[in-house]
Structure formats: C-alpha cells, structure tokens
Amino acid sequence: MTPTPAPLGVYVHWPYCAKICPYCDFNVYRDRGRTDEQAQLARAIVADLEAQRALTGPRDLVSVFFGGGTPSLMAPWAAEIVAAAKRLWTPAADLEVSLEANPTDAETERFSGFAAAGVNRLSLGLQALDDAALGFLGRNHDAGQAIRAAETAARLFPRLSVDLIYARPGQAPDAWAEELARAVGLGAEHVSPYQLTVEEGTAFDRAVKRGRIAPAGEDAGAALFETTQGTLEGLGFDAYEVSNHARGEAARSRHNLVYWRGQDYVGVGPGAHGRITRAGAREATVGAMRPGDYIRTVGETGFGFATREMLSPEDAAAERLLSGLRIDAGVGRDEVAVLDLDPAKIAGLVELGLLADDPERIRATRAGRLVLDAVTRELLT
C-alpha cells in the first residue's frame, strides 16, 4: 500500500502595508509607489513555490495562508498564487485558504475578488471596536468600518476569524469582556486575542522610553487574560492555543495547527520562514528580507532563501516542544525524547499546576499558558 503523503502547508508573506502600525515589528514596507515591484514579487513567489516543490516531493496540501503585511492589498495576484500551490501539490478536499485583511472600506471592496480566487477563510484585523483605542493603536480604520467589514466577510467567506488586541493602557476587564462579545456577535467563529507587547525598535518602544505611554502592568495583563479565557469560554469557544479560540474543532485554524503540530510548511515571500523534513531531518529556511533582495535571489538561484539550516535532532525537538506547548493537545513525550527532559522538573511543574498530569504528553494547563515562557525555560534549562 502506498503511504499517504504527509500534510503540507504553504505560508505566503506579502510585506506591503498602507501604514506601519506603531506596535508592529514584522517585516513590512510602505505600499506606496511599489506597483512594479509588487508584480515582480508575485511572479517570484510563484517561481519559489515551483523550486520548493522539488524539496518537498508530492504532498497533500492542507492549507495556504497569506500573511504580512497586508495581503488584502495584493489583488489580483492571490488567485495566481493559490492556483500554483494547488497545481504543485495535491489539494485536500477541505483545503483551507486563509488571507489576513484590514477592515478599511477600500480593502472590503476587494473581498468578493478574494472569495472568487479561492480564499475560504478571512482573518480580519479588527484589533479593537472603539475609536479611541483604534487611534491609539495607529490603525487606519474606525469602529464603523470594522463592523461593516466583519459583516461583509461573514457573508462572503465560509469562515471568519478576527484579531483583537488587549492590555491597552487603562483597559478595564468588564469593557474588554463586552468588546469580545461584540466581536463574536459580528459572525466570527474564531477569535485571536493578542496581549499588547512593546517590541524593541517599534514606535511604541520609543514612546515608552520617552515616557509618553505606559504599558499595562503584569497584574493587569493577567486579569485581562483571565477575562479573555472566561468570556470566550462562556460564548462557546475553546482555547485551543494560547492566543486562539475557536467555536468547535472545525473552526480551528488549520494553518496554525500545521505550525504547532510540527508539520511541514513551505515559506515564500520576503522574510518568510519554512520548515521542511527531508531524509528524516528538519530543514529551516528563511527568505531574503527585503522585497528587492528576494526577487533578485529567486532570479539567481530559483529559491528565495537567505538562509537554509539543517536542524540538529535536539534543536528540532526543542522547537517541537516550544510550539506544541502552545496548544491544548501539548506534545507527545516520545516526540521530544532526545531532549532527555528532567522528570523531576516535569513533576515539579505538575505540582505547581502549570503542566497537566499526563504520562503520555506534556501539556500546559491554563495557568501554565499564562507563564508559558517561564515553563519552557524551566524545561529546557
């Protein structure tokens, strides 16, 4: 019997944004005046996909994810990229094609085109449903646009996910609970609430250092995290990952699960990461960061890679542990056996209520997810 090909995801990084948000530390570039470069980038992404097909061999394609940046600015190239991925690998009957979008009116007008291109899951960056909060976050849409975009997306796409940011300065738990409920009421079956963090080198980082803004304290962040869990649980959402909640298993992000389950994914586009298993070893790839460099690298080598590295068994297992602990299923102990984790440390974390008492798998509890960095650091040190 011929073995079933292992599942594969494709991540497409589209790096252009109409505006750079003050909290963002992603690999992004202003959209203005880059029409020719964008057309070249789309062609380079397709060529990179074709080259990477030789690395993966035949596989079952379970997801294509357009991230960024702002992929909802990229029409009409999304259809070409989806078609290329489906041509190169065998698309699953329930292939998930996700695209991140912003809720400006201009981008909402493009939603029907993305649906026609094969996108069946929209990840909408609402971030907040309050005009003052959206202004603080540097967003270029208001609450009215956010609501209209969500309602339009719920009509056009089989699945709708919304992103929200909490732990904003002065945010109260009761107000946050109400905001979560309003977002769910717009038709979302998947919610990704992210705690606001101040990343080095961002505009927010500079503002904090100048004393212009003060991030939420640890206690306030913990209270809002608990509000997030309790509110969404009460609305019928499972916290299947630290920052991701779904109304039932079918609504879970298939592409994110590819990451967290340690499966393979091809990364294309500037700065995109990929993980491919070849000859039993795991290879980590990173695309050239700047769009022009990526385009040139594809033209010269066929691939867009800036770096390629075969991970040692220990590094691959550590990565598996870090990603697996993010989800409710955790990670099988046999999958990380090469790390020779200290049983006494695991037992201590179980006693503290941070890991579940499970002889087969290492799983973080709800309390453990709140301090996941500390838990993984303790296990790996």
N, C-alpha and C positions, 0 to 999 in steps of 0.2 A: 504494500500500500504506500502510495506517495505521501510523504508527510505534508501537512498543511503549512504553507509559508507563514513565518512569524509576522505579526501585525506591524505596520509601519505608519508613522505619522509624518507629515510634512509641515514645517514651520516656514512661513514667508515673512520676512521683515521688510516693511515698507517704511522708510525712515523720515518721510516728509510730514511736517505739521504746519498748519496755518499760523500757529502761535505756540511758543515753547512755554509750558506751564512752569511756575516757579518751584514746584516740588519735584520736577522730573529730572532723573539722571540717566534716562535711556539714551540710546544712540539715535538722536533725532536732529533734523535740519529744517530750516525755514523753507516753506513751499514755493515762495515767490521766485519767478523767473527761471524755473528749472524744467520747463516743459520738454525740451530736447533731451535733457539728462534723464528724465523720468522714462521716456520712451526707450532710451538705451538701457536703462536699468531693467525694465520689464523684459526686454529681449535677453539680457544677461542672466536673469533669474531662470528663464526657460532653459537656456543653454547649460546652466549649472545643474538644474534638475536632470537634464539628459546625461550629463557627465556622471552624476552621482548614482544614476541607475546601474552603472557598471560596478559600483562598490557594493550596492545592496543586493543585487540579483533580483529575481522575481519575488515580490512580496504582496501581501494583502494590504491595501491602503485603507486605513480606518478613519483617518482624519486629515484635513488640510486646514491650517489655521493662519489667517492673515493678521499679523500684529504690527506694532510700530512704536512710535509714529502714529499716523492716522491713515489706515488703509482705505477709509471711506472717501479719501481724496483721489484714489488711484484709478478710477474708471477711465478707459474701458479695458484695462489690461487684466483685471481679475479673471475674466472669462477665459482668456488665453492660458493663464497660468493653471487654472483648475483643469482645463482640457488637457494640458500637457501632463499634469500629475496623473490623471485618470488613464491617459494613454501609456504612460511608462510603467505603472503598477496596476494591479488588479483591484478595482474599487470594490469595497464591501457593499453589500446590498443596502446597508444603512449608513453609508459613508457620511460622516459629519464634516461639513464645510462651514467654518466659523470666520467671521470678519469683525474686527473691532471698529466701532464707529463713534463719532461725536454727534450730539444732537442739535447742531446748528440747522437752520432751515435749509441752507444750501446743500448740506450733506443728506438731509432727509429726503430731498427730491431725487436722490440717486438710489434710494433703497430698492425700488422696483427693478432697476437695472441689475443690482447685485443678486436679487432673488432669481432673475432670469438667467444669470451667469452660473447658478448652481449653489449659491450660498443658502444654507438652510438653518443657520444659527447665527443670530446677531448678538454681539457683545457690546452693549451700549454704555458709554462712559458718562452716565448722569453726574456722578461724583457728589451731587447734593441736589436738594429740591427747594433751596432757599436762596434768594437772590444775593443776600449779603454774604452767605457762605461761598457762593459761586464767584463773587467778586474777589473775596479773599484768596480763593484758590487760583485766581487768574484765568478762569475759564472764559471762553468767548461765546457762551450761550447763557440764557436766563432760564428760570424755572419753567416759564410757559413753553419755551422751545423744548425743554427736556420732556415735559409731559406730552406734548404733541408728537415728538419723535418716538417715544415709547409706545404710544397708542398706534402710530403708523406701523412701527416694527412688529407689534403684536398681531396686526392684521396680515402682514406680508410674509413673515417668516414662521416656520413651524415651531421654532424655539427662540426664546428671548432671554438673554442674561443681562443684568445691569450691574455696573460697578458703582460703589459709593465709598466715600472717604469719611472716616470718623476720627475722633480725638482732635477735632478742630478746637482752637482756643475758645474757652467759655462754653463749650457744648455740654448740655445737660442730658443725663440718661433718659429722662421722660421725653424730651424733644427728639432725641435720636430714635427711640422706640417708635414714635409716631411717624418719623421720616421713613423708617424701614417699612412700616405697614403701608404707607402711601406708595412706595416704590413697588411693592408686591401687588398692590391693587391696580397697577398700570398694566398688568398682564405678564410680569416676569415669573418664570418658573425656576430661575437660577439667579442667585444674588452673590456678588463678590464684594464684601465689605472690607476695605483695607484701612488699617490704622495709619494715620498720617505720620510719616517719619521724615526727619530732616536729613537729607543725604548731602554728603560733602560736595561742595562745588556748585550747588544749586542756588537759585536766587533766595530761597528760604534760608539756606545755610548762612548766606551773607547777612540777611535780615536779622537772624538770631544773634549772630556775632556782634551786630551793631546795636542790639537791644531793642529793635523795632517790634519784634514779635517774640512771644514766649510759648514754646511748645507745651502741650498738656503733660502734666506730671505722670509718674508711674502709676500712682493710685487712681488717678482719673482715667488713664488708659485702661487699667484693669477693670474698673467699674463699667466702662463703656463696652469692653469686650464681653463681659458677662451679660450686659443688656442685649448685645447682638445675639449671643447664643440663645438666651431665653426667649427673646421676641420672635426670632425666626423659627425656633423650635415650636413655639405656640401657634405659628402660622402654617405648620406642616412641612417645614424644611429641615432636611438632615444636614448636620455639619459634617460633611464627608471629608473636609480638608480644613486646615487652619483658617483660611480666608474664603472658603467657598461653601455655599449652602444650596441644596437642590431639593425640589419637591418630587421626591421619588428617584429611583436609580436611573430611569430613562433620561432624566433632565441633567444628569451629571455631565460635566464637560469631558468628552471622550479624549480630546487632545491633551488636556491637563493630566488625565489619568495615564496617558502614554508616558509622560514625564515621571510621574510619581510611582508608577509600577516598574520603572526601569526598563521600559521597552525602547525600541529604536525609533529615532526620528531624524529626518534629513532637514538641515537648516540651510536656507538660501536667503540671500539679501545681505546688505551691509551689516556686519557685526553679528549675524545670526549664528547661534550655537547649534550643533548637531551631535548626535550620539549614534554610532553605527557599530554593530557587532560583526566582526569579520574573523574567521578562523578561530572562533572561541574567545577572542579578545575584544575589548571595547575601545573604540577609537573616538576621541573627542575632536571636533572640528569647530573652527571659528572663522567666519567670513571677514574679509577686509572691511575695516570700519567705515571709511568714507565712501560715498557712492561712486565717485570717480575712480578711486583705487579698486573698488570691487569690480566695476565694469572693465577696467584695464586688466585685472588679474584673470577674469573669465576669458577675455580675448587672448591672453598669452598662454594660459595653462588649461583652459577648459573648465576648471573649477574656480570658485570664488574664494577659496580658503586663504586666510592669512597664516593660520597655524593648523597643524594636524598633530595629534599626540596619541600614541597607544597607551592607555592607562594600565598601570600595574594591577594585578588582582586585588591588592589591598586598597588602592585608590578607587577602583571601580566599586568595591564593596562598601567603602566609606560613603561614596556618593549615593549608593543604593540605600544605605541607612538614613542619610540625611533627607532624601526625598521620600522614602517610604514612611518615615515617622510623621510626615505631614498629613497623611490620610488616615481615616478611621481603621482601615484594614491593617495598617502597620507593615512590617516586613518580616518574612519568614526567617527564623533563626538560621536555617540551613543556607539562606542566600548570603549571609554575612559571616559564615563560619570562619572564613580565612582571617577575620579580624581578631579572633580569639578574645571576644569581649569578656571582661571580668564578671563572673556570676555574682560576686558579692556586690558589685556596683549595681547590677540589674536588680538584685534583691533589695538593695537599699532604696532605689528609686521606686520600686513597687511599694515598699513600706511607707514611703512618703506620699503615695497616692499619685505619683507622676507617670508611672508606667502601669499597664494592666498586668494582672497575674495570669499570664498565658504561657504555657510550656512550649507552644509551637511558634509563636510570633512575638515580636517586640512591638508593642503598641502604646502610644502616648494616650493618657487619659485627657479629659477636658482640662483638668488643672495642669497637666503636663504640657499641653499645647500652648498655654499662656506663657510658659517659660521654656519653650522648645529649644532655643539656642543653648540655654544652660544644660538641659537634659542631654543633648547630643554632645556637647563639650565634655560632660562628665563621662559619657560612654566611651568617647574616643581618646580621652587623655590617658 
